[in-house]
């Protein structure tokens, strides 16, 4: 086991617990970080591989590629080092779950929607790899590991960038020419025709081929190209006919879904999807609603890397509450969205100004009517025009003085004057009288004087007792009227 034993402590902080898996070149063990109290996974190269310089270089390249990709759908590399015997090791996050190869063996084919969601999550990681100039070259079910996130949803992690190829200095790290022209690198069932002919003559479209094979297998239970021998398989992939109908193995599958998968499997790579973002957009209609964010991330990563000539035109969202990036940005900065919103602000401002002007005019009119009445009621009648008269104050039987003021009424009333119930038998002078009486001193009343307010649209009439020698032409007294329900606004005793 690459010179390590269970219970052994590596680098003074990693205690080896158990073996998780082994392959042709290396082994993966579960370990415990003693200082952080955290479970980790450690990958080693097998002793017999240490003499192969290209294998050691590929191991180091896998660590560099994984650490450059920041997507949550890639197993994180946290540390690297060498054992005492010189064997390199790589410390990764510990994953609790199973790969899709084991999933297919235990549960059979996946529902179409779930399979598409898993592939779109893997595409997020592959999009970042392609943006860095890294081609995975070994996408298959055993390299897609399914874990459960803290929120309960399932998430895919892409593993094993060990045979990845770099096509740019950004991702190469000096190791971009390790694979010879004749070397066969990858898993034959998932290799593209050009990869079978020359492992160096590949680009990002080889990963798109592998994703098409993956999708086909996840929903039907088996790969599209099968054979008993390796030469026969290569011949079928490179020169054979089209793959078996997907809808024959999966009745009810949409024709457009089958067309998307078969476009990934075009032998002429110029007829495949040009980028992962195009493939993701084609798969979006068959994915759950939450997968739209994966497609947007894929498009954004490739656009930021300059690998997309134009912005990816995604189908419109069916969520009425979902905002476009432009709308969300404008809202966050308090900007308006266009002429319609500007017009509505103008209308609202005009209505507000009109309401304020009306309120101020009403308040001014009301204040003027209360503070500066045009006439004053005196004991014997009206004051002459232009004459300002002091209000009449009466102190009746030691009760608090009552001040009488006339309301601003200039129009004669068509209705008979209103008289207080206690004074019904006495004559009264109406404010609406056409001939003002001569100003005389009013005798002190024998009881409190009450003024009856009327509605604003009617003249207000104040009645007070007068001397017995008033003109007989005075209008007769009106019958009494109950006023218990109306407040006396002139009574200061309240």
C-alpha positions as CSV (number, residue, x, y, z in Angstrom):
1,X,0.0,0.0,0.0
2,X,2.6,2.5,-1.1
3,X,4.7,2.0,2.0
4,X,2.0,3.2,4.5
5,X,0.2,1.2,7.2
6,X,-3.0,1.7,9.1
7,X,-2.5,3.8,12.3
8,X,0.7,5.4,10.9
9,X,1.0,9.1,11.3
10,X,2.2,11.0,8.2
11,X,3.9,14.4,8.3
12,X,3.3,14.5,12.1
13,X,-0.5,15.3,11.6
14,X,-2.3,12.7,9.4
15,X,-3.2,9.4,11.0
16,X,-4.0,6.7,8.4
17,X,-7.3,4.9,9.2
18,X,-8.3,2.6,6.3
19,X,-8.1,2.0,2.6
20,X,-10.9,3.6,0.5
21,X,-9.9,2.4,-2.9
22,X,-7.0,1.4,-5.2
23,X,-6.3,1.6,-8.9
24,X,-3.6,0.8,-11.4
25,X,-1.4,3.7,-10.4
26,X,-2.4,4.7,-6.8
27,X,-4.4,4.1,-3.7
28,X,-6.6,6.3,-1.6
29,X,-6.9,6.1,2.2
30,X,-9.0,7.7,4.8
31,X,-7.1,9.6,7.4
32,X,-7.6,11.9,10.3
33,X,-6.0,15.4,10.7
34,X,-4.9,15.3,14.3
35,X,-4.5,19.1,14.7
36,X,-7.8,20.1,13.1
37,X,-9.8,17.0,14.2
38,X,-11.0,16.6,10.6
39,X,-11.4,13.6,8.3
40,X,-9.4,13.8,5.1
41,X,-8.5,11.5,2.1
42,X,-4.9,10.9,1.1
43,X,-3.9,9.7,-2.4
44,X,-0.6,7.9,-2.9
45,X,1.2,6.4,-5.9
46,X,2.0,2.7,-5.8
47,X,5.6,1.8,-5.3
48,X,6.0,0.1,-8.7
49,X,4.9,3.4,-10.4
50,X,7.5,5.6,-8.7
51,X,10.0,4.7,-11.4
52,X,7.9,6.1,-14.2
53,X,8.7,9.7,-14.5
54,X,5.6,10.6,-16.5
55,X,3.3,9.0,-13.9
56,X,4.9,11.1,-11.1
57,X,4.6,14.2,-13.2
58,X,0.9,13.5,-14.0
59,X,0.3,13.0,-10.3
60,X,1.7,16.4,-9.6
61,X,-0.3,17.9,-12.5
62,X,-3.5,16.5,-11.0
63,X,-2.9,18.3,-7.8
64,X,-2.2,21.6,-9.6
65,X,-5.2,21.3,-11.8
66,X,-7.6,20.4,-8.9
67,X,-6.3,23.3,-6.8
68,X,-6.8,25.8,-9.6
69,X,-10.5,24.9,-10.1
70,X,-12.5,26.6,-7.4
71,X,-15.9,25.1,-8.3
72,X,-17.8,23.3,-5.5
73,X,-18.1,20.4,-7.8
74,X,-14.4,19.5,-7.7
75,X,-12.8,17.6,-4.8
76,X,-10.7,20.1,-3.1
77,X,-6.9,19.5,-2.7
78,X,-5.6,20.9,0.6
79,X,-2.0,19.7,0.9
80,X,0.7,17.9,-1.0
81,X,4.0,16.3,0.2
82,X,6.4,13.4,0.0
83,X,6.9,10.3,2.2
84,X,10.3,9.3,3.5
85,X,10.7,7.0,0.5
86,X,10.1,9.9,-1.9
87,X,6.6,8.9,-2.9
88,X,4.4,11.9,-3.4
89,X,1.0,12.2,-1.6
90,X,-2.0,14.4,-2.0
91,X,-4.4,15.4,0.7
92,X,-8.0,16.0,-0.4
93,X,-11.4,16.7,1.2
94,X,-13.1,13.5,2.5
95,X,-16.2,12.6,0.6
96,X,-19.0,10.6,2.1
97,X,-21.2,9.1,-0.6
98,X,-20.7,6.9,-3.7
99,X,-19.7,7.4,-7.3
100,X,-22.2,7.0,-10.2
101,X,-20.8,3.7,-11.3
102,X,-21.8,2.1,-7.9
103,X,-25.1,4.0,-8.1
104,X,-25.9,2.4,-11.5
105,X,-25.0,-1.1,-10.2
106,X,-27.1,-0.7,-7.0
107,X,-30.1,1.2,-8.3
108,X,-30.1,1.0,-12.0
109,X,-30.7,3.9,-14.4
110,X,-31.5,7.4,-13.1
111,X,-34.6,9.4,-13.8
112,X,-33.9,11.6,-16.7
113,X,-34.3,14.9,-14.8
114,X,-31.9,13.7,-12.1
115,X,-29.3,12.5,-14.6
116,X,-29.4,15.9,-16.4
117,X,-29.0,17.7,-13.1
118,X,-25.9,15.6,-12.2
119,X,-24.3,16.2,-15.6
120,X,-25.0,20.0,-15.4
121,X,-23.2,20.1,-12.0
122,X,-20.2,18.2,-13.5
123,X,-20.3,20.7,-16.4
124,X,-19.7,23.5,-13.9
125,X,-16.4,22.0,-12.9
126,X,-15.5,21.1,-16.5
127,X,-16.2,24.7,-17.6
128,X,-13.7,26.0,-15.1
129,X,-11.2,23.5,-16.3
130,X,-11.7,24.5,-19.9
131,X,-11.4,28.1,-19.0
132,X,-7.9,27.3,-17.6
133,X,-7.0,25.3,-20.7
134,X,-7.4,21.9,-19.0
135,X,-9.1,19.0,-20.8
136,X,-10.1,16.2,-18.3
137,X,-10.0,13.3,-20.9
138,X,-11.3,10.7,-18.4
139,X,-14.9,11.6,-17.6
140,X,-16.9,8.5,-16.6
141,X,-19.4,7.4,-13.9
142,X,-16.7,6.3,-11.5
143,X,-15.1,9.8,-11.6
144,X,-18.4,11.5,-10.7
145,X,-18.9,11.2,-6.9
146,X,-22.3,12.0,-5.4
147,X,-22.4,13.5,-1.9
148,X,-25.3,15.1,0.1
149,X,-25.0,18.8,0.9
150,X,-25.9,20.3,4.3
151,X,-29.2,21.5,2.8
152,X,-30.2,17.9,1.9
153,X,-29.7,18.1,-1.9
154,X,-27.4,15.8,-3.8
155,X,-24.2,17.2,-5.3
156,X,-21.7,15.8,-7.8
157,X,-17.9,16.1,-7.4
158,X,-15.6,15.5,-10.4
159,X,-12.5,13.4,-9.5
160,X,-9.2,12.4,-11.0
161,X,-7.6,15.0,-13.2
162,X,-4.6,12.7,-13.4
163,X,-4.6,12.2,-17.2
164,X,-5.9,15.7,-17.9
165,X,-4.2,17.6,-20.8
166,X,-3.4,21.3,-20.7
167,X,-3.8,23.4,-23.8
168,X,-2.6,26.7,-22.5
169,X,0.3,27.9,-20.3
170,X,-2.1,29.0,-17.6
171,X,-3.1,25.4,-16.8
172,X,0.0,23.5,-17.9
173,X,2.4,24.2,-15.2
174,X,5.1,22.9,-17.4
175,X,3.5,19.5,-17.8
176,X,1.5,19.9,-21.0
177,X,3.6,17.5,-23.2
178,X,3.7,14.4,-21.1
179,X,1.5,12.3,-23.3
180,X,3.1,10.7,-26.3
181,X,1.3,10.7,-29.7
182,X,0.7,7.0,-29.7
183,X,-0.3,6.6,-26.0
184,X,-3.8,5.5,-25.3
185,X,-5.0,7.5,-22.2
186,X,-8.5,7.2,-20.8
187,X,-11.4,4.7,-20.5
188,X,-12.2,3.3,-24.0
189,X,-16.0,3.3,-23.5
190,X,-16.0,7.1,-23.0
191,X,-13.2,8.1,-25.3
192,X,-13.9,10.2,-28.4
193,X,-12.8,9.0,-31.9
194,X,-10.0,11.5,-32.0
195,X,-8.7,10.6,-28.6
196,X,-8.6,6.9,-29.6
197,X,-6.5,7.9,-32.6
198,X,-4.2,10.3,-30.8
199,X,-4.5,11.3,-27.1
200,X,-2.6,14.5,-27.8
201,X,-5.0,15.5,-30.6
202,X,-7.9,16.5,-28.3
203,X,-9.6,19.6,-27.2
204,X,-12.6,20.5,-25.1
205,X,-15.0,18.7,-27.5
206,X,-13.5,15.4,-26.4
207,X,-15.0,16.1,-22.9
208,X,-18.3,16.9,-24.6
209,X,-18.3,13.4,-26.3
210,X,-17.6,11.8,-22.9
211,X,-20.5,13.7,-21.3
212,X,-22.8,12.5,-24.1
213,X,-21.8,8.9,-23.4
214,X,-22.4,9.6,-19.7
215,X,-25.9,10.9,-20.2
216,X,-26.8,7.9,-22.5
217,X,-25.6,5.5,-19.8
218,X,-27.2,7.2,-16.9
219,X,-30.7,7.1,-18.3
220,X,-30.5,3.7,-20.1
221,X,-28.2,1.7,-17.9
222,X,-25.4,1.1,-20.5
223,X,-23.0,2.9,-22.8
224,X,-24.0,3.5,-26.5
225,X,-20.9,1.6,-27.9
226,X,-20.1,-1.9,-26.6
227,X,-17.9,-4.7,-27.9
228,X,-16.2,-7.9,-26.7
229,X,-12.7,-6.9,-27.5
230,X,-10.8,-3.6,-27.5
231,X,-10.1,-3.5,-31.3
232,X,-13.8,-4.1,-32.0
233,X,-14.7,-1.3,-29.7
234,X,-12.3,1.1,-31.3
235,X,-13.6,0.2,-34.7
236,X,-17.2,0.9,-33.6
237,X,-16.4,4.2,-32.1
238,X,-14.2,5.5,-34.9
239,X,-15.9,4.0,-38.0
240,X,-19.1,2.3,-36.9
241,X,-22.7,3.4,-37.4
242,X,-24.8,5.6,-35.2
243,X,-25.5,4.5,-31.6
244,X,-28.7,2.6,-30.8
245,X,-31.8,4.7,-30.4
246,X,-32.0,6.1,-26.9
247,X,-35.8,6.3,-27.1
248,X,-36.0,2.6,-27.8
249,X,-34.3,1.9,-24.5
250,X,-36.1,4.7,-22.7
251,X,-39.6,5.0,-24.0
252,X,-41.1,8.4,-23.4
253,X,-37.9,10.3,-23.6
254,X,-38.3,13.6,-25.6
255,X,-36.9,13.6,-29.1
256,X,-35.1,16.8,-28.4
257,X,-33.3,15.2,-25.5
258,X,-32.2,12.3,-27.7
259,X,-31.1,14.8,-30.4
260,X,-29.0,16.7,-27.7
261,X,-27.2,13.5,-26.6
262,X,-26.6,12.3,-30.2
263,X,-25.1,15.7,-31.1
264,X,-22.5,15.1,-28.4
265,X,-21.7,11.8,-30.1
266,X,-21.0,13.2,-33.6
267,X,-17.8,11.6,-34.9
268,X,-17.0,14.9,-36.7
269,X,-16.2,17.1,-33.7
270,X,-17.0,20.2,-35.7
271,X,-20.6,19.1,-35.6
272,X,-20.7,18.7,-31.8
273,X,-21.5,21.5,-29.4
274,X,-18.7,24.1,-29.6
275,X,-18.5,24.5,-25.9
276,X,-19.8,23.3,-22.6
277,X,-22.1,26.3,-22.3
278,X,-23.9,25.3,-25.6
279,X,-24.4,21.8,-24.2
280,X,-25.7,23.1,-20.9
281,X,-28.2,25.4,-22.6
282,X,-29.5,22.5,-24.7
283,X,-30.0,20.3,-21.6
284,X,-31.6,23.0,-19.4
285,X,-35.2,22.2,-20.6
286,X,-34.9,18.7,-19.2
287,X,-33.3,19.7,-15.8
288,X,-35.1,20.7,-12.6
289,X,-35.8,24.4,-12.2
290,X,-32.9,24.9,-9.7
291,X,-30.4,23.8,-12.4
292,X,-30.7,27.1,-14.2
293,X,-28.1,28.6,-11.9
294,X,-25.6,25.9,-13.1
295,X,-26.2,26.9,-16.7
296,X,-25.7,30.6,-15.9
297,X,-22.5,29.9,-14.0
298,X,-21.1,27.8,-16.9
299,X,-21.9,30.6,-19.4
300,X,-20.4,33.2,-17.1
301,X,-17.1,31.3,-16.6
302,X,-16.5,30.7,-20.3
303,X,-17.5,34.3,-21.1
304,X,-15.1,35.7,-18.5
305,X,-12.3,33.5,-20.0
306,X,-13.0,34.9,-23.5
307,X,-14.1,31.5,-24.8
308,X,-17.5,32.7,-25.9
309,X,-17.7,35.2,-28.7
310,X,-21.2,36.3,-27.7
311,X,-23.2,36.1,-24.5
312,X,-25.1,32.8,-24.2
313,X,-28.8,33.4,-24.9
314,X,-30.5,31.3,-22.3
315,X,-34.2,30.5,-22.5
316,X,-36.4,33.0,-20.6
317,X,-37.1,32.0,-17.0
318,X,-40.6,30.7,-16.2
319,X,-40.3,32.2,-12.7
320,X,-42.2,35.5,-12.6
321,X,-40.3,36.7,-9.6
322,X,-36.9,36.1,-11.1
323,X,-35.1,39.3,-12.2
324,X,-32.7,39.7,-15.0
325,X,-29.1,40.8,-14.0
326,X,-29.8,44.3,-15.4
327,X,-32.9,44.7,-13.4
328,X,-31.3,43.5,-10.2
329,X,-28.3,45.8,-10.7
330,X,-30.5,48.8,-11.3
331,X,-32.6,48.0,-8.2
332,X,-29.6,47.6,-6.0
333,X,-28.2,51.0,-7.0
334,X,-31.5,52.8,-6.8
335,X,-31.7,53.5,-10.5
336,X,-34.8,53.8,-12.6
337,X,-35.6,51.1,-15.1
338,X,-36.7,53.3,-18.1
339,X,-39.0,56.0,-19.4
340,X,-42.2,54.4,-18.0
341,X,-40.9,54.6,-14.4
342,X,-39.8,58.2,-14.9
343,X,-43.2,59.2,-16.2
344,X,-44.9,57.6,-13.2
345,X,-42.7,59.6,-10.9
346,X,-43.8,62.8,-12.7
347,X,-47.5,62.0,-12.4
348,X,-47.1,61.1,-8.7
349,X,-45.3,64.4,-8.1
350,X,-48.0,66.5,-9.9
351,X,-50.8,64.8,-7.9
352,X,-48.9,65.4,-4.7
353,X,-48.3,69.1,-5.4
354,X,-52.0,69.5,-6.3
355,X,-53.1,67.9,-3.0
356,X,-50.7,70.0,-1.0
357,X,-51.9,73.2,-2.7
358,X,-55.5,72.3,-2.0
359,X,-54.8,71.6,1.6
360,X,-53.0,74.9,2.2
361,X,-55.8,76.8,0.4
362,X,-58.4,75.2,2.6
363,X,-56.4,75.8,5.8
364,X,-55.9,79.4,4.9
365,X,-59.6,80.0,4.1
366,X,-60.7,78.3,7.4
367,X,-58.2,80.2,9.5
368,X,-59.3,83.5,7.9
369,X,-63.0,82.7,8.5
370,X,-62.4,81.9,12.2
371,X,-59.8,84.6,13.1
372,X,-61.3,87.6,11.2
373,X,-65.1,87.5,11.0
374,X,-66.6,90.2,8.8
375,X,-69.2,91.3,11.5
376,X,-69.8,91.1,15.2
377,X,-73.0,90.3,16.9
378,X,-74.0,93.1,19.5
379,X,-76.9,93.3,21.8
380,X,-79.2,95.3,19.5
381,X,-78.2,94.1,16.0
382,X,-75.4,94.7,13.4
383,X,-72.6,97.2,13.6
384,X,-72.4,99.6,10.7
385,X,-70.4,98.6,7.7
386,X,-66.6,99.1,8.2
387,X,-67.1,99.3,11.9
388,X,-65.2,96.8,14.0
389,X,-67.1,95.9,17.2
390,X,-65.7,94.2,20.2
391,X,-67.4,90.9,21.0
392,X,-70.1,91.0,23.6
393,X,-69.3,89.4,26.9
394,X,-72.0,88.5,29.5
395,X,-71.5,87.4,33.0
396,X,-74.8,85.7,34.0
397,X,-75.5,85.0,37.7
398,X,-71.8,84.7,38.5
399,X,-71.2,82.1,35.8
400,X,-68.0,82.3,33.8
401,X,-68.3,85.0,31.0
402,X,-69.5,83.9,27.6
403,X,-68.1,85.5,24.5
404,X,-70.4,85.9,21.5
405,X,-69.0,86.1,18.0
406,X,-70.9,86.1,14.8
407,X,-70.2,83.6,12.0
408,X,-69.0,85.0,8.7
409,X,-72.4,85.0,7.0
410,X,-73.6,87.7,4.6
411,X,-76.4,86.0,2.7
412,X,-79.9,86.2,4.2
413,X,-81.3,82.9,5.3
414,X,-84.4,81.6,3.6
415,X,-85.3,79.5,6.7
416,X,-86.7,81.0,9.9
417,X,-84.2,81.9,12.5
418,X,-83.3,79.3,15.1
419,X,-83.8,80.2,18.8
420,X,-82.5,78.4,21.8
421,X,-85.2,76.4,23.7
422,X,-84.9,78.4,26.9
423,X,-85.6,81.7,24.9
424,X,-88.4,80.5,22.7
425,X,-90.9,83.0,24.2
426,X,-88.8,86.0,23.6
427,X,-88.3,87.9,20.4
428,X,-85.0,87.5,18.6
429,X,-83.0,89.5,16.2
430,X,-81.8,87.6,13.1
431,X,-78.3,88.2,11.8
432,X,-79.8,88.1,8.4
433,X,-82.0,91.2,9.1
434,X,-81.9,93.7,6.2
435,X,-82.2,96.8,8.4
436,X,-79.6,97.0,11.2
437,X,-81.0,98.3,14.5
438,X,-79.7,101.3,16.3
439,X,-76.8,100.4,18.6
440,X,-78.1,100.4,22.2
441,X,-76.9,98.9,25.4
442,X,-78.3,95.4,25.9
443,X,-79.9,94.7,29.3
444,X,-78.2,91.9,31.2
445,X,-79.8,88.6,30.4
446,X,-81.5,86.7,33.0
447,X,-80.1,83.4,32.0
448,X,-77.2,82.0,30.0
449,X,-77.1,82.9,26.3
450,X,-76.6,80.1,23.8
451,X,-75.6,80.3,20.2
452,X,-76.7,77.6,17.9
453,X,-74.2,76.7,15.1
454,X,-75.6,75.6,11.8
455,X,-74.0,73.7,8.9
456,X,-71.4,75.5,6.8
457,X,-73.6,75.8,3.8
458,X,-76.4,77.5,5.8
459,X,-76.3,81.0,7.5
460,X,-75.7,80.8,11.3
461,X,-78.2,82.8,13.3
462,X,-77.5,84.0,16.9
463,X,-80.5,85.0,19.0
464,X,-80.2,87.2,22.2
465,X,-82.9,88.9,24.3
466,X,-83.7,92.5,23.4
467,X,-85.6,95.4,25.0
468,X,-89.4,95.5,24.9
469,X,-89.5,98.6,22.7
470,X,-88.1,96.9,19.6
471,X,-90.0,97.5,16.3
472,X,-93.1,95.5,15.9
473,X,-91.9,94.6,12.4
474,X,-89.4,92.2,13.8
475,X,-89.9,88.7,12.5
476,X,-91.9,86.4,14.7
477,X,-90.0,83.9,16.8
478,X,-89.6,80.4,15.4
479,X,-90.7,77.4,17.2
480,X,-88.1,75.8,19.5
481,X,-85.9,73.1,18.1
482,X,-84.1,70.3,20.0
483,X,-80.3,70.8,19.9
484,X,-79.1,68.2,22.4
485,X,-77.2,66.3,19.8
486,X,-75.1,69.3,18.6
487,X,-72.1,70.5,20.5
488,X,-71.9,74.2,21.7
489,X,-68.6,75.4,20.3
490,X,-69.0,78.8,21.9
491,X,-69.6,77.6,25.5
492,X,-66.3,78.2,27.4
493,X,-67.5,76.4,30.5
494,X,-66.7,73.0,29.0
